[in-house]
Amino acid sequence: MLSNWISRVGSSIPRGFSRHYVLNLLKDAPMTGKEIIDRAVLQSDGKWRPSPGLIYPMLGRLLEEGLIEEAENGRYRITLKGLEMASDVESINNIIQKQLDVMLRFGNVGKFMALDLIDRASAIGTALSSNLDKMTEQEKGKYREFLVSELKKLDDQELKERNLEID
């Protein structure tokens, strides 16, 4: 999947991608910084080679934010807080994917709308994920309610479309 994505976007890695990539890797298993770098190179078929100068400072920030912790063996593992953030990001990705699927059904107009949405969602997602630890519980609750509400709208729309196709 990653190499597929990299081949579409080229060598341009969007801001915030590395952070979420590392959190998702650590959801699967604890890893050292070198293992994270090696996995990125392997999954991208060598198209993305994150440097130690990118990975290790980021791991330090993730530690400071309480999203990961370092084990005795030098491996990093995701914390409950990190799992919650990764889950929120995954929910946003699902919303965006569903919206893109709907828009791309409308041909070129949908394609331009999709590109605009990607730019906006990327900026919003980066801002939210960077500030999630600074949000109050009330703000996090509103954010979560919004995401759930948007997912429900998308699910309702898909159900209507399926019912129209069946009729």
C-alpha positions in Angstrom: 0.0 0.0 0.0 2.7 2.5 0.9 4.7 1.9 -2.2 1.6 2.4 -4.2 1.0 5.7 -2.5 4.6 6.8 -2.9 4.6 6.0 -6.6 1.5 8.3 -7.1 2.9 11.3 -5.1 6.6 10.9 -6.0 9.2 11.8 -3.5 7.0 14.5 -1.9 6.1 13.3 1.6 3.3 15.5 3.1 3.9 17.2 6.4 2.8 15.0 9.3 3.0 11.8 7.3 6.2 10.5 9.0 4.7 11.1 12.5 1.6 9.1 11.7 3.6 6.4 9.8 5.7 5.8 12.9 2.7 5.6 15.2 1.1 3.1 12.9 4.2 1.0 12.7 4.5 1.0 16.5 0.9 -0.2 16.8 2.0 -3.5 15.2 5.2 -4.0 17.2 7.9 -2.2 19.3 10.8 -1.1 17.1 14.1 0.7 17.3 14.7 3.9 15.3 16.8 1.9 12.8 14.1 -0.7 12.4 11.6 2.1 11.6 13.9 3.5 9.0 14.5 0.0 7.5 10.8 -0.7 7.4 10.0 2.6 5.6 12.7 1.8 3.0 11.4 -1.7 2.5 7.7 -0.7 2.3 8.4 2.0 -0.2 10.6 -0.1 -2.3 13.5 2.3 -1.6 11.6 5.4 -2.7 11.4 6.9 0.8 14.6 6.8 2.9 13.9 8.7 6.1 17.1 9.9 7.6 18.1 9.4 11.3 17.9 13.2 11.5 14.2 13.0 10.8 13.3 9.8 12.8 15.2 10.3 16.0 14.1 13.9 16.8 10.6 12.9 15.9 10.8 9.9 18.3 12.0 12.4 21.0 8.9 14.6 20.4 6.6 11.6 20.5 8.2 10.6 23.8 7.7 14.1 25.2 4.1 14.1 24.1 3.5 10.7 25.8 2.5 9.0 22.6 5.3 6.4 22.8 7.6 5.1 25.4 11.1 3.6 25.3 11.5 0.0 26.6 14.6 -1.3 28.3 15.9 -2.9 25.0 16.0 0.4 23.2 12.8 -0.2 21.3 9.9 2.2 21.2 6.3 1.2 21.8 3.1 3.1 21.4 1.2 4.2 24.5 -2.6 4.3 25.1 -2.5 8.0 24.3 -0.7 7.2 21.1 -3.2 4.5 20.2 -6.0 7.0 20.7 -4.4 9.5 18.4 -3.7 6.9 15.7 -7.3 5.9 15.9 -8.5 9.4 15.5 -6.2 9.9 12.5 -7.5 6.6 11.0 -11.1 7.9 11.4 -10.2 11.1 9.6 -8.6 9.0 6.8 -11.8 6.9 6.5 -13.9 10.0 6.2 -11.7 11.5 3.6 -11.5 8.3 1.6 -15.3 8.0 1.6 -15.7 11.6 0.5 -13.1 11.1 -2.2 -14.9 8.1 -3.5 -18.1 10.0 -3.8 -16.5 13.0 -5.5 -14.5 10.9 -8.0 -17.8 9.5 -9.3 -18.5 13.0 -10.7 -15.6 12.9 -13.2 -13.3 15.9 -13.6 -15.3 18.2 -11.4 -15.1 15.6 -8.7 -11.3 15.3 -9.2 -10.8 19.0 -8.7 -13.0 18.9 -5.6 -11.1 15.9 -4.3 -7.7 17.6 -4.8 -9.0 20.7 -2.9 -10.3 18.5 -0.2 -7.0 16.7 0.2 -5.2 20.0 0.6 -7.7 21.2 3.2 -7.9 18.0 5.1 -4.1 17.7 5.2 -3.8 21.1 6.7 -6.6 20.5 9.2 -5.4 17.0 10.1 -1.9 18.3 10.7 -3.1 21.2 12.9 -5.4 18.9 14.9 -2.9 16.1 15.4 -0.2 18.5 16.4 -2.5 20.2 19.0 -4.5 17.2 20.3 -2.5 17.0 23.5 -3.3 20.6 24.1 -7.0 20.3 23.7 -9.3 20.1 26.7 -11.5 17.0 27.2 -14.5 19.1 26.1 -12.7 20.1 22.8 -11.7 16.5 22.2 -15.3 15.5 22.8 -16.6 18.0 20.3 -13.9 16.9 17.8 -14.9 13.2 18.3 -18.6 14.1 17.9 -17.9 15.9 14.7 -16.0 12.9 13.2 -18.7 10.5 14.3 -21.4 12.8 12.8 -19.6 13.0 9.5 -19.1 9.2 9.3 -22.8 8.8 9.9 -23.6 11.2 7.1 -21.3 9.3 4.8 -22.8 5.9 5.8 -26.4 7.3 5.3 -25.4 8.6 1.9 -23.9 5.3 0.8 -27.0 3.4 2.0 -29.2 5.7 -0.1 -27.0 5.2 -3.1 -27.1 1.5 -2.7 -30.8 1.5 -2.4 -31.2 3.6 -5.5 -28.9 1.1 -7.4 -31.0 -1.8 -6.3 -34.3 -0.2 -7.3 
